[in-house]
Amino acid sequence: MNYKAAAVIVVTLTFFFQTFIKWLEMKSAERKIPENVADIYDGPSYERWLKYYRETTRLAFVRHLLSYLAVYLILSLDVYAWIVYWLSPANEYLTALTVIGADMIVGLLFSVPCDYVSTMVVEQKYGFNKTTRKTFFLDQIKNTLIELVMMGGLCCLFIRLHRLLGNWLIPVFTGIVFLLLLLVLALYPVLSRVFNKFEPLPEGELRERLCRLLHENGCTVREIKVMDGSRRSTRANAYFSGVGRTKTIVLYDTLLEQMSPDEIVAVFAHEAGHNKHKDNLKMQGLSLINLVVMVLLAWVLVSVPEIYAGFGFDRLNYGFALYLLGTVCLPFLTPFLGLPAAALSRHFEYRADRFAREQGFGGALASALKVLARNSFVCLSPHPLIVKLTYDHPTVSQRIAALEADAEPQGTEAGGSSE
């Protein structure tokens, strides 16, 4: 079998599918905005959004094209086999790390310029960027070092376990990686300090209302923190971080500036809904299934050593197996593996919205969604097929329509006045 030709065909098919998605994204700019979100952008704001959306989608397409060309040339010209031959590393661990390092360098050659244009040119032009050049490049260095340590460490662990366990590699490595992912989630409140500063939310009405809301719904958090999101962007966000006793509420400082207390509490009423229904735990269960598929594919790739001769190697190279997994196999399978996860995630979002409405925050949540959309220049009318294939959240219009359809006559909302 000609493994190189098969890999190139798979990569090309994936490229055409992703190009079709990019085309639908571009065409989304021409779609009519639904009536229930038509008030998010006024005339001038809409024209500004339209220019921004077209620039960002064009830039995303350029990145997409460059990525495909890089992968095509690497596969076709045996680039990584040539690098390994030229450097002649001493053992299979070093040969694997050589490929991983070379691939990271190649990725940086086109990703950093694209990221720079996106952040320092486009985002700057439309008033979203607050990142300095120093912060931008420091972030790139930090991300690269973290990725190098994680990818290199996992690859070395995979090699060792494969040599020791053979076919038992699949359950053991899956279990180890899953536990590592849970550990990262638990330690995320600590790890995120590498990139941002966090301060406790000051005492006052907002803190009291958040604590009361969470307590009434059985959600225990360790801390409520404010993150310096304005250091990099004007966009607002809020999220739960960590698991178990490390669970932390994080509010961007921009969120406190852009939203009213009612809207902020409504957002966390939605998050309390996720917590009550254990949605994050269920999504972790689904991610475990995807992880098993990924490890199974990796095992297949290292169990067929003749694959590597087709790409210029004289023997199995674990680093190149990881490369084939990440650039050939998983992108091709992502639409199939991602569909159930995306559909389930959208179901969870509707249910969490409904929970917030039942707590009396329906109107405030709808208002908060509009604020987030307006200040982030969200596309309000994406093509329905894009939503089905790639969105893990319903559109703003769909969420507001569901809130309004579920609404029942009620008095003053629970979030509408302080006590």
Salt bridges, closest charged atoms under 4 A:
GLU30 OE1 - LYS27 NZ 3.08
ASP39 OD2 - LYS370 NZ 3.06
GLU55 OE2 - LYS125 NZ 2.75
ASP78 OD1 - LYS4 NZ 2.88
GLU92 OE1 - ARG163 NH2 2.77
ASP115 OD1 - ARG63 NH2 2.56
GLU123 OE1 - ARG235 NH1 2.43
ASP139 OD2 - ARG232 NE 2.70
GLU203 OE2 - ARG207 NE 3.59
GLU205 OE2 - ARG209 NH1 3.34
GLU223 OE2 - LYS225 NZ 3.41
ASP262 OD1 - ARG209 NH1 2.94
ASP279 OD2 - HIS274 ND1 2.83
ASP279 OD1 - ARG351 NH2 2.51
ASP314 OD1 - ARG315 NH1 3.31
GLU349 OE1 - HIS270 NE2 2.89
GLU349 OE2 - HIS274 NE2 3.08
GLU349 OE1 - HIS393 NE2 3.38
ASP353 OD1 - HIS270 ND1 2.64
ASP353 OD2 - ARG399 NE 2.79
ASP392 OD1 - HIS393 ND1 3.01
